[in-house]
Amino acid sequence: MYDEMLVAPMRQELTSLGIQETKTVADVDAVLSDPKGTVLLVVNSVCGCAAGNARPAVAMALEHSVLPDRMITVFAGNDVEATARARSYLAGYRPSSPSIALFRDGQVVKMVERWQIEGRQPWDIAAELTAAFDQFCRKQAVNE
């Protein structure tokens, strides 16, 4: 486990965007076991590609007009049980941190693994995410 003083700012980068932190198995299940709608899952970590690519990409993507219904994050290395539970919903994908998954009606419809994050620019990852939002997420009415 990493020192919480070290990871707190990394957690806050996502929670300040309105992403719900899920630190326990129950927290993860409360969101991912409900198959209705869309959920963005961000597996956060201390690595450089999380800091330089993944978190900035998520921040850029969340400026888009079409967004998932719910958004959650787990912190790999610190929220061990919650991260393991979140990964159990990602059947067919290797454990990867950072990673970003979009679920629709309980199914993974978009997965961005670490190997797809490393060495890429945040805006390219953000564009990939917003394209998935456009394809799979409900458009909000203008006056909603």
Backbone as a chain_set.jsonl record, in Angstrom:
{"seq": "MYDEMLVAPMRQELTSLGIQETKTVADVDAVLSDPKGTVLLVVNSVCGCAAGNARPAVAMALEHSVLPDRMITVFAGNDVEATARARSYLAGYRPSSPSIALFRDGQVVKMVERWQIEGRQPWDIAAELTAAFDQFCRKQAVNE", "coords": {"N": [[0.839, -1.191, 0.0], [0.359, 2.248, -0.676], [1.406, 5.305, 0.871], [-1.171, 7.18, 2.248], [-1.066, 9.936, 2.279], [0.421, 10.479, 0.062], [-1.173, 9.463, -2.048], [-3.573, 10.837, -1.826], [-3.837, 13.398, -3.253], [-3.907, 12.361, -5.84], [-6.176, 10.822, -5.847], [-8.006, 12.87, -5.469], [-7.849, 14.25, -7.865], [-9.585, 12.9, -9.52], [-11.988, 12.658, -8.002], [-12.679, 15.31, -7.7], [-13.75, 15.858, -10.108], [-16.222, 14.848, -10.0], [-16.37, 12.138, -9.894], [-17.209, 9.209, -8.266], [-15.684, 7.89, -5.449], [-14.834, 4.587, -4.766], [-14.17, 2.606, -2.233], [-14.531, 0.181, -1.042], [-15.614, -3.267, -1.302], [-18.392, -3.407, -1.134], [-19.072, -0.789, -1.895], [-18.286, -0.785, -4.606], [-19.885, -2.879, -5.641], [-22.407, -1.772, -5.197], [-22.72, -0.026, -7.278], [-21.799, -1.31, -9.716], [-23.178, -3.734, -9.763], [-25.715, -3.132, -10.478], [-27.301, -3.332, -13.376], [-28.362, -1.368, -15.053], [-28.185, 1.338, -17.32], [-25.315, 3.516, -17.904], [-21.9, 3.266, -16.896], [-18.875, 4.672, -15.95], [-15.762, 3.424, -15.191], [-12.833, 4.052, -13.498], [-9.715, 2.839, -12.997], [-7.445, 3.846, -10.913], [-4.014, 4.863, -10.334], [-0.614, 5.133, -9.006], [1.303, 5.414, -10.93], [3.316, 6.883, -13.56], [2.017, 7.031, -16.063], [-0.609, 7.156, -15.33], [-0.714, 9.624, -14.07], [0.211, 11.385, -16.072], [-1.221, 10.764, -18.356], [-3.705, 9.156, -18.142], [-5.438, 10.261, -16.003], [-5.522, 13.052, -16.799], [-6.697, 12.658, -19.348], [-9.22, 11.595, -18.7], [-10.282, 13.809, -17.347], [-10.435, 15.667, -19.475], [-12.236, 14.304, -21.164], [-14.539, 14.373, -19.631], [-15.487, 16.89, -20.007], [-17.104, 16.807, -22.102], [-20.267, 16.884, -23.856], [-21.94, 14.678, -23.687], [-22.286, 12.233, -21.305], [-21.466, 9.427, -19.112], [-23.971, 7.76, -17.05], [-23.251, 7.212, -14.411], [-20.211, 7.443, -12.515], [-17.279, 5.94, -11.359], [-14.4, 5.29, -9.263], [-11.555, 3.327, -8.404], [-8.656, 2.76, -6.384], [-5.817, 1.326, -7.328], [-3.579, -0.701, -5.539], [-4.016, 0.532, -3.117], [-6.798, 0.477, -2.446], [-7.349, -2.377, -2.204], [-9.156, -4.659, -2.042], [-11.492, -3.523, -3.122], [-10.575, -2.828, -5.665], [-9.963, -5.36, -6.688], [-12.56, -6.408, -6.759], [-13.796, -4.651, -8.581], [-12.324, -5.297, -10.854], [-13.255, -7.861, -11.208], [-15.572, -7.523, -12.574], [-14.681, -7.065, -15.048], [-14.396, -9.181, -16.89], [-12.377, -11.183, -18.95], [-10.467, -9.332, -19.461], [-7.122, -8.48, -18.684], [-5.754, -7.73, -15.419], [-5.17, -4.328, -14.998], [-3.588, -1.305, -14.448], [-3.061, 2.066, -14.781], [-6.517, 1.944, -15.858], [-9.447, 2.248, -17.907], [-12.845, 1.813, -18.055], [-15.929, 1.476, -19.77], [-19.191, 0.761, -19.054], [-22.267, -0.54, -20.237], [-25.488, -1.158, -19.456], [-24.596, -3.217, -17.76], [-22.604, -4.514, -19.202], [-19.274, -4.536, -20.47], [-18.436, -2.107, -22.707], [-16.492, -0.552, -23.701], [-13.043, -0.552, -23.325], [-10.097, 0.65, -22.01], [-6.948, -0.149, -21.683], [-3.858, -0.27, -19.734], [-1.731, -0.58, -21.588], [-2.777, 0.742, -23.708], [-2.782, 3.265, -22.878], [-0.254, 4.127, -22.043], [2.346, 6.066, -23.409], [0.704, 7.524, -25.096], [-1.0, 10.542, -26.01], [-2.905, 12.598, -23.764], [-5.154, 13.896, -24.926], [-5.725, 12.333, -27.118], [-6.569, 9.942, -25.955], [-8.753, 10.946, -24.575], [-10.374, 11.669, -26.732], [-10.994, 9.154, -27.728], [-12.479, 8.176, -25.59], [-14.651, 10.022, -25.527], [-15.825, 9.466, -27.962], [-16.791, 6.911, -27.419], [-18.599, 7.61, -25.397], [-20.433, 9.075, -26.919], [-21.407, 7.028, -28.52], [-22.485, 5.124, -26.731], [-23.739, 6.288, -24.471], [-26.538, 7.96, -22.98], [-27.923, 10.79, -24.463], [-28.185, 13.972, -23.012], [-31.021, 16.001, -22.419], [-31.352, 19.418, -23.469], [-32.421, 21.183, -21.529], [-32.197, 19.707, -19.205]], "CA": [[0.0, 0.0, 0.0], [1.05, 3.529, -0.718], [1.049, 6.256, 1.917], [-2.369, 7.935, 1.871], [-0.684, 11.337, 2.035], [0.903, 10.496, -1.313], [-2.226, 9.19, -3.027], [-4.739, 11.727, -1.658], [-4.02, 14.318, -4.387], [-4.218, 11.577, -7.036], [-7.606, 10.501, -5.705], [-8.768, 14.107, -5.611], [-7.908, 14.632, -9.279], [-10.791, 12.293, -10.096], [-13.199, 12.97, -7.24], [-13.043, 16.711, -7.945], [-14.491, 15.864, -11.374], [-17.533, 14.255, -9.749], [-16.277, 10.683, -9.939], [-17.415, 8.645, -6.928], [-14.635, 6.984, -4.984], [-15.336, 3.34, -4.218], [-13.046, 2.058, -1.474], [-14.865, -1.134, -0.501], [-16.344, -4.184, -2.178], [-19.798, -2.988, -1.114], [-19.179, 0.43, -2.706], [-18.187, -1.179, -6.012], [-21.081, -3.649, -5.983], [-23.571, -0.896, -5.188], [-22.83, 0.595, -8.6], [-21.61, -2.209, -10.854], [-24.13, -4.853, -9.793], [-26.952, -2.613, -11.068], [-26.969, -3.343, -14.798], [-29.059, -0.358, -15.846], [-27.499, 2.583, -17.647], [-23.89, 3.512, -18.231], [-20.981, 3.527, -15.784], [-17.457, 4.8, -16.245], [-14.903, 2.933, -14.111], [-11.438, 4.415, -13.665], [-8.784, 2.217, -12.064], [-6.415, 4.865, -10.714], [-2.77, 4.348, -9.758], [0.437, 6.123, -8.773], [2.295, 5.393, -12.005], [3.445, 8.075, -14.388], [1.023, 7.102, -17.146], [-1.872, 7.594, -14.718], [-0.592, 11.06, -13.813], [0.426, 12.17, -17.276], [-2.084, 10.404, -19.483], [-5.059, 8.675, -17.828], [-6.272, 11.238, -15.282], [-5.829, 14.199, -17.66], [-7.624, 12.245, -20.408], [-10.558, 11.509, -18.11], [-10.731, 15.186, -17.101], [-10.818, 16.237, -20.776], [-13.429, 13.612, -21.654], [-15.71, 14.764, -18.841], [-15.96, 18.197, -20.476], [-17.964, 16.491, -23.237], [-21.701, 17.106, -23.593], [-22.578, 13.387, -23.418], [-21.521, 11.585, -20.24], [-22.091, 8.247, -18.49], [-24.92, 8.026, -15.966], [-22.512, 7.165, -13.147], [-18.759, 7.339, -12.69], [-16.633, 5.513, -10.127], [-12.974, 5.023, -9.323], [-10.867, 2.565, -7.358], [-7.232, 3.066, -6.421], [-5.013, 0.098, -7.299], [-2.477, -0.626, -4.591], [-4.522, 0.971, -1.815], [-8.136, -0.088, -2.261], [-7.041, -3.693, -2.777], [-10.362, -5.474, -2.212], [-12.387, -2.826, -4.052], [-9.989, -2.95, -6.998], [-10.174, -6.751, -7.113], [-13.98, -6.569, -7.092], [-14.042, -3.928, -9.833], [-11.73, -6.094, -11.934], [-14.07, -9.057, -11.435], [-16.595, -7.133, -13.549], [-13.979, -6.875, -16.318], [-14.058, -10.524, -17.361], [-11.734, -11.222, -20.255], [-9.388, -8.343, -19.501], [-6.091, -8.657, -17.66], [-5.652, -6.612, -14.472], [-4.433, -3.23, -15.607], [-3.742, -0.008, -13.801], [-4.444, 2.525, -14.823], [-7.391, 1.502, -16.94], [-10.716, 2.97, -17.955], [-13.862, 0.96, -18.67], [-17.29, 1.984, -19.877], [-20.211, -0.282, -19.021], [-23.64, -0.192, -20.609], [-26.408, -2.22, -19.031], [-23.843, -4.286, -17.114], [-21.606, -5.095, -20.1], [-18.177, -3.656, -20.87], [-18.567, -1.741, -24.119], [-15.241, 0.114, -24.06], [-11.989, -0.783, -22.346], [-8.806, 1.246, -22.326], [-5.996, -0.752, -20.76], [-2.605, 0.451, -19.554], [-0.937, -0.591, -22.814], [-3.4, 1.693, -24.618], [-2.631, 4.572, -22.238], [1.172, 4.456, -22.063], [2.91, 6.597, -24.639], [-0.28, 8.278, -25.879], [-1.33, 11.871, -25.495], [-4.208, 12.598, -23.09], [-6.251, 14.307, -25.801], [-6.08, 11.192, -27.971], [-7.35, 9.032, -25.106], [-10.024, 11.639, -24.33], [-11.178, 11.557, -27.955], [-11.48, 7.775, -27.766], [-13.538, 8.076, -24.572], [-15.844, 10.779, -25.911], [-16.478, 8.709, -29.042], [-17.554, 5.85, -26.742], [-19.739, 8.257, -24.738], [-21.415, 9.378, -27.965], [-21.99, 5.787, -29.029], [-23.152, 4.267, -25.751], [-24.393, 6.996, -23.373], [-27.765, 8.701, -23.287], [-27.745, 12.233, -24.623], [-28.982, 14.752, -22.063], [-31.813, 17.087, -23.011], [-30.736, 20.716, -23.241], [-32.908, 21.806, -20.293], [-32.091, 18.767, -18.074]], "C": [[0.876, 1.244, 0.0], [0.564, 4.395, 0.43], [-0.137, 7.094, 1.44], [-2.066, 9.409, 1.616], [-0.21, 11.5, 0.58], [-0.243, 10.363, -2.311], [-3.417, 10.128, -2.936], [-4.898, 12.713, -2.82], [-4.38, 13.584, -5.687], [-5.678, 11.143, -7.025], [-8.443, 11.73, -6.028], [-8.848, 14.583, -7.063], [-9.169, 14.087, -9.935], [-12.049, 12.663, -9.324], [-13.628, 14.419, -7.439], [-13.804, 16.867, -9.263], [-15.893, 15.285, -11.215], [-17.545, 12.749, -9.84], [-16.333, 10.159, -8.509], [-16.284, 7.688, -6.588], [-15.28, 5.754, -4.359], [-14.162, 2.628, -3.555], [-13.295, 0.669, -0.926], [-15.578, -1.972, -1.56], [-17.804, -3.76, -2.267], [-20.011, -1.734, -1.955], [-19.19, 0.096, -4.193], [-19.46, -1.907, -6.435], [-22.333, -2.782, -6.035], [-23.785, -0.233, -6.548], [-22.801, -0.444, -9.713], [-22.56, -3.406, -10.882], [-25.493, -4.426, -10.33], [-26.72, -2.468, -12.57], [-27.611, -2.245, -15.638], [-28.188, 0.869, -16.083], [-26.022, 2.394, -17.942], [-23.067, 3.905, -17.014], [-19.57, 3.62, -16.339], [-16.695, 4.352, -15.007], [-13.478, 3.332, -14.43], [-10.634, 3.706, -12.578], [-7.575, 3.139, -12.018], [-5.157, 4.216, -10.155], [-1.743, 5.465, -9.625], [1.415, 6.25, -9.94], [2.259, 6.675, -12.839], [2.411, 8.17, -15.485], [-0.369, 7.429, -16.594], [-1.854, 9.104, -14.55], [-0.545, 11.873, -15.102], [-0.558, 11.92, -18.389], [-3.523, 10.117, -19.056], [-5.915, 9.733, -17.129], [-6.533, 12.492, -16.107], [-6.814, 13.855, -18.78], [-9.054, 12.165, -19.887], [-11.106, 12.912, -17.87], [-11.194, 15.844, -18.4], [-12.118, 15.616, -21.281], [-14.685, 14.054, -20.914], [-16.173, 16.188, -19.125], [-16.935, 18.028, -21.641], [-19.438, 16.67, -22.861], [-22.457, 15.822, -23.278], [-21.695, 12.636, -22.432], [-22.229, 10.324, -19.742], [-23.041, 8.658, -17.363], [-24.223, 8.105, -14.611], [-21.03, 6.99, -13.445], [-18.146, 6.966, -11.345], [-15.139, 5.309, -10.363], [-12.554, 4.149, -8.154], [-9.384, 2.896, -7.485], [-6.439, 1.777, -6.243], [-3.837, 0.301, -6.348], [-2.917, -0.182, -3.215], [-5.899, 0.389, -1.508], [-8.119, -1.498, -2.849], [-8.301, -4.514, -3.038], [-11.33, -4.835, -3.204], [-11.876, -2.941, -5.485], [-10.186, -4.366, -7.541], [-11.627, -6.975, -7.513], [-14.305, -5.865, -8.41], [-13.503, -4.728, -11.009], [-12.527, -7.364, -12.206], [-15.202, -8.779, -12.422], [-16.0, -6.962, -14.949], [-13.51, -8.219, -16.878], [-13.477, -10.463, -18.771], [-10.61, -10.217, -20.417], [-8.404, -8.622, -18.375], [-6.15, -7.497, -16.674], [-4.722, -5.546, -15.036], [-4.669, -1.965, -14.811], [-2.648, 0.91, -14.319], [-5.215, 1.831, -15.953], [-8.714, 2.241, -16.807], [-11.713, 2.065, -18.684], [-15.2, 1.693, -18.703], [-18.222, 0.788, -19.954], [-21.527, 0.292, -19.533], [-24.506, -1.395, -20.29], [-25.646, -3.45, -18.538], [-22.758, -4.926, -17.954], [-20.508, -4.073, -20.407], [-18.316, -3.394, -22.366], [-17.329, -1.001, -24.624], [-14.245, -0.137, -22.946], [-10.707, -0.158, -22.863], [-7.832, 0.747, -21.258], [-4.705, 0.058, -20.719], [-1.794, 0.515, -20.851], [-1.501, 0.355, -23.861], [-3.323, 3.119, -24.085], [-1.177, 5.042, -22.32], [1.593, 4.99, -23.423], [1.944, 7.36, -25.525], [-0.512, 9.634, -25.234], [-2.717, 11.842, -24.848], [-5.37, 12.959, -24.006], [-6.662, 13.197, -26.757], [-6.933, 10.179, -27.208], [-8.723, 9.639, -24.842], [-10.934, 11.535, -25.549], [-11.771, 10.157, -28.091], [-12.629, 7.59, -26.768], [-14.795, 8.818, -25.0], [-16.567, 10.115, -27.081], [-17.312, 7.57, -28.454], [-18.764, 6.433, -26.019], [-20.832, 8.539, -25.761], [-22.131, 8.121, -28.435], [-22.887, 5.087, -28.018], [-23.943, 4.987, -24.655], [-25.582, 7.799, -23.874], [-27.442, 10.184, -23.42], [-28.692, 12.943, -23.667], [-29.776, 15.806, -22.827], [-31.195, 18.418, -22.614], [-31.162, 21.32, -21.91], [-32.848, 20.862, -19.081], [-31.087, 19.25, -17.068]], "O": [[1.959, 1.282, 0.583], [-0.56, 4.236, 0.906], [-0.103, 7.653, 0.343], [-2.746, 10.052, 0.817], [-0.426, 12.542, -0.039], [-0.278, 11.077, -3.313], [-4.202, 10.211, -3.881], [-6.007, 12.855, -3.334], [-5.082, 14.135, -6.535], [-6.332, 11.101, -8.067], [-9.438, 11.659, -6.749], [-9.813, 15.245, -7.446], [-9.754, 14.735, -10.803], [-13.078, 12.955, -9.933], [-14.818, 14.726, -7.356], [-14.431, 17.899, -9.5], [-16.663, 15.235, -12.175], [-18.613, 12.137, -9.86], [-15.586, 10.618, -7.644], [-15.972, 6.782, -7.36], [-16.17, 5.874, -3.517], [-13.273, 2.111, -4.232], [-12.379, 0.037, -0.399], [-16.072, -1.459, -2.565], [-18.388, -3.754, -3.35], [-21.018, -1.623, -2.654], [-20.003, 0.627, -4.949], [-20.046, -1.588, -7.47], [-23.228, -3.038, -6.84], [-24.917, 0.083, -6.917], [-23.688, -0.457, -10.566], [-22.727, -4.03, -11.93], [-26.339, -5.276, -10.609], [-26.005, -1.559, -12.991], [-27.403, -2.215, -16.851], [-27.538, 1.373, -15.167], [-25.547, 1.286, -18.191], [-23.468, 4.751, -16.213], [-19.128, 2.759, -17.1], [-16.947, 4.839, -13.905], [-12.959, 2.999, -15.495], [-10.842, 3.94, -11.388], [-6.786, 3.202, -12.961], [-5.225, 3.137, -9.567], [-1.968, 6.591, -10.069], [2.277, 7.128, -9.92], [1.29, 7.434, -12.81], [1.962, 9.268, -15.816], [-1.218, 7.932, -17.33], [-2.836, 9.785, -14.843], [-1.182, 12.92, -15.208], [-0.723, 12.759, -19.276], [-4.456, 10.755, -19.545], [-6.998, 10.067, -17.61], [-7.667, 12.971, -16.124], [-7.67, 14.671, -19.123], [-9.988, 12.613, -20.551], [-12.273, 13.177, -18.159], [-12.231, 16.507, -18.424], [-12.998, 16.324, -21.769], [-15.768, 14.104, -21.496], [-17.155, 16.644, -18.54], [-17.522, 19.004, -22.109], [-19.799, 16.612, -21.686], [-23.52, 15.876, -22.659], [-20.508, 12.426, -22.682], [-23.437, 10.167, -19.924], [-22.932, 9.748, -16.802], [-24.554, 8.945, -13.774], [-20.647, 6.459, -14.488], [-18.443, 7.583, -10.322], [-14.681, 5.174, -11.497], [-13.121, 4.221, -7.064], [-8.913, 3.266, -8.561], [-6.392, 1.207, -5.153], [-3.188, 1.347, -6.357], [-2.247, -0.492, -2.23], [-6.124, -0.134, -0.417], [-8.778, -1.779, -3.85], [-8.491, -5.013, -4.147], [-11.921, -5.528, -4.031], [-12.663, -3.132, -6.413], [-10.532, -4.548, -8.708], [-11.898, -7.658, -8.501], [-15.008, -6.418, -9.256], [-14.157, -4.825, -12.047], [-12.484, -7.893, -13.317], [-15.73, -9.705, -13.037], [-16.728, -6.741, -15.917], [-12.359, -8.361, -17.289], [-14.005, -9.791, -19.657], [-9.88, -10.252, -21.408], [-8.798, -8.956, -17.258], [-6.551, -6.394, -17.045], [-3.619, -5.846, -15.494], [-5.81, -1.596, -14.533], [-1.465, 0.57, -14.295], [-4.638, 1.227, -16.857], [-9.051, 2.779, -15.752], [-11.45, 1.61, -19.797], [-15.547, 2.431, -17.78], [-18.065, -0.085, -20.807], [-21.853, 1.455, -19.293], [-24.283, -2.498, -20.789], [-26.006, -4.583, -18.858], [-22.049, -5.805, -17.464], [-20.788, -2.887, -20.582], [-18.314, -4.317, -23.18], [-17.141, -0.843, -25.83], [-14.556, 0.041, -21.768], [-10.286, -0.4, -23.994], [-7.885, 1.158, -20.099], [-4.481, 0.946, -21.542], [-1.23, 1.561, -21.173], [-0.799, 0.735, -24.798], [-3.745, 4.064, -24.752], [-0.905, 6.203, -22.625], [1.237, 4.43, -24.46], [2.328, 7.803, -26.608], [-0.244, 9.829, -24.048], [-3.608, 11.142, -25.328], [-6.456, 12.394, -23.879], [-7.821, 13.127, -27.165], [-7.895, 9.63, -27.746], [-9.735, 8.939, -24.879], [-12.14, 11.333, -25.406], [-12.915, 9.999, -28.517], [-13.624, 6.929, -27.069], [-15.899, 8.293, -24.849], [-17.791, 10.195, -27.177], [-18.412, 7.293, -28.933], [-19.837, 5.829, -26.021], [-22.009, 8.278, -25.512], [-23.329, 8.152, -28.715], [-23.92, 4.525, -28.381], [-24.747, 4.352, -23.973], [-25.625, 8.25, -25.018], [-26.759, 10.755, -22.569], [-29.855, 12.563, -23.53], [-29.268, 16.425, -23.762], [-30.586, 18.536, -21.55], [-30.335, 21.918, -21.223], [-33.398, 21.19, -18.03], [-30.865, 18.591, -16.053]]}, "num_chains": 1, "name": "protein.A"}
